[in-house]
Amino acid sequence: MSQAERQAKYRQTEKYLEKERRHGAKRRQDPAYNAAAAERTRLWRLANSEKSRTTTAEWQKENPHRVAEYTRFRKVVSRQAAAAWREVDMQKEVLRLYSAAAELTQSTGVEHHVDHIVPLRGKKVCGLHVWWNMQVLTAAENRRKNNRFDTAQYPEQGRAAFTH
């Protein structure tokens, strides 16, 4: 029996499951553990991008209700992040950005997304769903950026405007 088989067998035992119940929840609440786990996942996905994509596609096919839930949640967050005082002209600018992304996708054959510069639900700061907080990026760049706001990219006064 290989080591991997022994480990798999052990993980099915009641002793292991009880230990995981006791210690797993505590470990998952540790920010350092979560950051390290997120980094391991990111590195694995970079090294195994094709497998990651196929696994994600399979999961989405098997869980359409979860995909719909995430999509609805994203739309709600976007609506809540929309400034109540925004005007029709501002909405037109947002639509222009989405049109530009679609045109770039069609003309280049490379998928483009509209990205929120300051994420709508960031860890340290939350942005608005307004045209000056949006940019057109390739889909790959947008996925790489994920839900992060790079403060090094903006001058001091710009950073202050986003965080106050």
C-alpha positions as CSV (number, residue, x, y, z in Angstrom):
1,M,0.0,0.0,0.0
2,S,1.5,3.4,-1.0
3,Q,1.7,6.3,1.4
4,A,-1.0,8.2,-0.5
5,E,-3.3,5.2,-0.1
6,R,-2.6,4.9,3.6
7,Q,-3.3,8.7,4.0
8,A,-6.5,8.4,2.1
9,K,-7.6,5.4,4.2
10,Y,-6.7,7.3,7.5
11,R,-8.7,10.3,6.4
12,Q,-11.8,8.1,6.4
13,T,-11.4,6.9,10.0
14,E,-13.5,8.3,12.8
15,K,-10.4,9.4,14.7
16,Y,-9.2,11.6,11.9
17,L,-12.7,13.1,11.3
18,E,-13.1,13.9,15.1
19,K,-9.6,15.6,15.1
20,E,-10.5,17.6,12.0
21,R,-13.8,18.7,13.6
22,R,-11.9,19.9,16.7
23,H,-8.9,21.5,15.2
24,G,-10.0,22.3,11.6
25,A,-12.4,25.1,12.5
26,K,-9.9,26.8,14.8
27,R,-7.2,26.6,12.1
28,R,-9.5,28.0,9.4
29,Q,-10.2,31.1,11.6
30,D,-6.5,31.9,11.7
31,P,-5.8,34.8,9.2
32,A,-2.2,33.6,8.7
33,Y,-3.4,30.1,7.8
34,N,-6.0,31.5,5.4
35,A,-3.5,33.8,3.7
36,A,-1.0,30.8,3.3
37,A,-3.8,28.6,2.0
38,A,-4.9,31.3,-0.5
39,E,-1.4,31.6,-1.8
40,R,-0.9,27.8,-2.1
41,T,-4.2,27.7,-4.1
42,R,-3.1,30.6,-6.3
43,L,0.2,29.0,-7.1
44,W,-1.4,25.7,-7.8
45,R,-3.8,27.3,-10.2
46,L,-1.0,29.0,-12.0
47,A,0.9,25.8,-12.4
48,N,-2.2,23.8,-13.4
49,S,-4.2,26.4,-15.3
50,E,-5.8,23.9,-17.7
51,K,-6.8,21.4,-15.0
52,S,-8.1,24.3,-12.9
53,R,-10.2,25.6,-15.8
54,T,-11.7,22.2,-16.6
55,T,-12.4,21.5,-12.9
56,T,-14.2,24.9,-12.6
57,A,-16.2,24.2,-15.8
58,E,-17.3,20.8,-14.5
59,W,-18.2,22.3,-11.1
60,Q,-20.3,25.0,-12.8
61,K,-22.1,22.4,-14.9
62,E,-22.9,20.3,-11.8
63,N,-23.9,23.3,-9.7
64,P,-25.9,25.7,-11.9
65,H,-27.9,26.9,-8.8
66,R,-24.7,28.0,-7.1
67,V,-23.5,29.8,-10.2
68,A,-26.9,31.6,-10.4
69,E,-26.6,32.5,-6.7
70,Y,-23.1,34.0,-7.2
71,T,-24.3,35.9,-10.3
72,R,-27.3,37.3,-8.4
73,F,-25.1,38.2,-5.5
74,R,-22.7,40.1,-7.7
75,K,-25.5,42.0,-9.3
76,V,-26.9,43.0,-5.9
77,V,-23.5,44.2,-4.7
78,S,-23.1,46.1,-8.0
79,R,-26.5,47.8,-7.5
80,Q,-25.7,48.6,-3.9
81,A,-22.4,50.1,-4.9
82,A,-24.1,52.4,-7.5
83,A,-24.2,56.0,-6.3
84,A,-27.7,57.1,-5.7
85,W,-26.8,60.5,-7.1
86,R,-25.4,59.3,-10.4
87,E,-26.9,60.9,-13.4
88,V,-28.0,59.6,-16.8
89,D,-24.8,60.9,-18.4
90,M,-22.8,58.8,-15.9
91,Q,-24.8,55.7,-16.8
92,K,-24.0,56.3,-20.4
93,E,-20.3,56.4,-19.7
94,V,-20.6,53.1,-17.9
95,L,-22.4,51.6,-20.9
96,R,-19.7,53.0,-23.2
97,L,-17.1,51.1,-21.2
98,Y,-19.0,47.8,-21.6
99,S,-19.5,48.5,-25.3
100,A,-15.7,49.2,-25.7
101,A,-14.9,45.9,-24.0
102,A,-17.3,44.0,-26.3
103,E,-15.8,45.7,-29.4
104,L,-12.3,45.0,-28.3
105,T,-13.2,41.3,-27.7
106,Q,-14.8,41.1,-31.2
107,S,-12.0,43.0,-33.0
108,T,-9.0,41.3,-31.3
109,G,-10.4,37.9,-30.5
110,V,-9.2,38.3,-27.0
111,E,-11.9,38.4,-24.3
112,H,-12.0,41.8,-22.5
113,H,-13.8,42.7,-19.2
114,V,-14.8,45.9,-17.5
115,D,-13.0,45.9,-14.2
116,H,-13.6,48.0,-11.1
117,I,-10.3,49.7,-10.2
118,V,-11.3,49.8,-6.5
119,P,-13.2,46.5,-5.9
120,L,-16.8,46.7,-5.0
121,R,-16.1,44.5,-2.0
122,G,-12.5,44.8,-1.2
123,K,-10.9,43.7,2.1
124,K,-9.6,47.2,3.0
125,V,-11.7,49.5,0.8
126,C,-14.9,49.3,-1.3
127,G,-15.4,51.2,-4.5
128,L,-18.4,52.5,-6.4
129,H,-20.0,51.3,-9.6
130,V,-19.3,54.5,-11.5
131,W,-17.4,55.1,-14.7
132,W,-14.3,56.7,-13.1
133,N,-13.8,53.5,-11.0
134,M,-13.8,51.3,-14.1
135,Q,-11.3,50.2,-16.7
136,V,-11.3,47.8,-19.7
137,L,-8.8,44.9,-19.2
138,T,-8.2,41.6,-20.9
139,A,-10.0,38.8,-19.1
140,A,-6.6,37.3,-18.1
141,E,-5.5,40.6,-16.5
142,N,-8.9,41.0,-14.7
143,R,-8.6,37.5,-13.3
144,R,-5.1,38.1,-12.2
145,K,-6.1,41.4,-10.5
146,N,-9.0,39.5,-8.9
147,N,-10.5,41.5,-6.0
148,R,-7.4,43.6,-5.2
149,F,-6.7,47.3,-5.2
150,D,-3.1,48.2,-6.0
151,T,-2.4,51.4,-4.1
152,A,1.1,51.6,-5.5
153,Q,-0.5,52.4,-8.9
154,Y,-2.1,55.6,-7.6
155,P,-0.5,58.8,-6.4
156,E,-0.9,59.8,-2.7
157,Q,-3.8,62.2,-3.3
158,G,-5.6,59.5,-5.4
159,R,-5.2,56.9,-2.6
160,A,-6.6,59.3,0.0
161,A,-9.6,60.0,-2.2
162,F,-10.3,56.3,-2.5
163,T,-9.9,55.4,1.2
164,H,-11.7,58.3,3.0
